[in-house]
Amino acid sequence: MRYAIQIYRSSGEYLYEDGWILAEELHYSPLILRRLAALGAIEPSGGRLSPWDVQKVDKILRLRRCLGVNLSAAVIIEELMERLDDMEQEISRGSRQGPRAPF
């Protein structure tokens, strides 16, 4: 299962042509963003976040809020959910290819 957010904006002034978004325009706590970067969950570049990082931050903060876990635990849960999603896709691709021949 994939989770996604849609970013609504009144103007594109903070969305760069390369698709990166100014972190300060998203109203995240700078401390949270620094912690997430230190944990390796996101990779900000020059004060900007990729849309993928924005999705991850939202998912992590939602997990933190809904499950009542700390930030580190929310990062671990998000990473495990991504791995599980990748495995499900891999299994799905394998089942569409048909049965494998025995060794």
N, C-alpha and C positions, 0 to 999 in steps of 0.2 A: 504494500500500500504506500503510495507517495503522497506526501503532504506538500502543499504549495501555497504561497500567498500571492496576492496581486497587490502591487504597489500603485496606489492612486495618488496623483499629484496634480496640482492646479497648473503648474508650469514645469517645464523640463530643465529649469535652471540648475538643479543639482544632479541631474542625470547626465553623465558625460557621454560623449559619442561612442566611447568604447564599452559602454554598458555599466561602468562603475558608478557608485552613488556616494555622495559625501556623507560620512558617518554622522556629522553634526546635524544634518538635516533630518535624520531619522529619530532624533530625540532619545537615543540610548544613552545610558549613563556611561561616561568615559571610563569609569572604574570597571564596570562590567566588561566593556570591550577590551580593556587592557588585560583583565583576568582571562577572558576567553582566548585572547591571542597568546597569553603565556601558557595556557593549557593546550594550545595547538588546535583549537576548534575552528578558529578563523585566521585569515591571513590578510589583515588590512594593508593597504599600500598607499602611503602618502595621505593618510586621513580619509581614504576612500575604501568602500567595501564592494565586493562583487555582489551581484544579485543572489548568487548561491550562498554567500556568507550571510546576507540579510535573512534568507530563508532559515539558515541554521540558527542564527541568533534568535529569531522568533520562536522556532521550535524548542530550543533549549530553555528560553524564558517561560514558555508555556508549560513544559515539563516541570520546571522548577515550581511554578505557581500551582499547577494542578496536583502534582504528587507530593509537594512539600519537601522536596529534597534540596540539598545544597547544590551550588553551581557545578562543582566537580562531578557529582553524581549525575546531574542532568546531562553533562557532556558525555559521560560514559554511556548513559542510556541512549542518547541520540546516535552515538557511534554504533552501538549494538543494533539499533533499529535500522540504520543504513546498511550494515552488514547483512542483516536478515533480509532486507529488501533486495540486495544484490544477489543473495543466494536463491531467493524465490524467482527472480528473473532468470537466473542461470538454469534452474530446474525447469522453468517454463519453456525456455529455448530448447533444452534437451528433449523435452517431451514432444515438441513440435517436429523435431528431426526424426523421430521414430526410435524404435529400440536399437540399442547398440549390439554389434556382433560380439559373441563371446571371444575371449582371448584366444 
